């Protein structure tokens, strides 16, 4: 596991056997709601992802492997108010990224 401490809430990267990260979790406290939405739009562009509405009160996008150009694996990205949570994984299904995002949100009390 690696931790990027350049941010107030560090991002975490989990490694497995391939060279690319197995899982990357990014939590961002932004100055306002619009900035949090931009984080989600960067990670999960609306024209190439499906809506994500979990957990309750959070919204964003999700995509399985091969659906977002220039990205490997799947993703789940949501925001609520001025917070954004983004999970990238080298797995094919976005369900795994969603489960991690939900656990992060619950564990951090977001």
URJOUR-V912534 format. One record per helix or strand of 3 or more residues. SS is the DSSP state (a for helix, b for strand). FROM is the first residue (numbers start at 1). LEN is the number of residues. If there is no record, write none. Layout:
ss:SS from:FROM len:LEN
ss:SS from:FROM len:LEN
This chain:
ss:b from:2 len:3
ss:b from:11 len:4
ss:b from:23 len:7
ss:a from:33 len:11
ss:b from:50 len:3
ss:b from:59 len:5
ss:b from:74 len:7
ss:b from:83 len:7
ss:a from:94 len:15
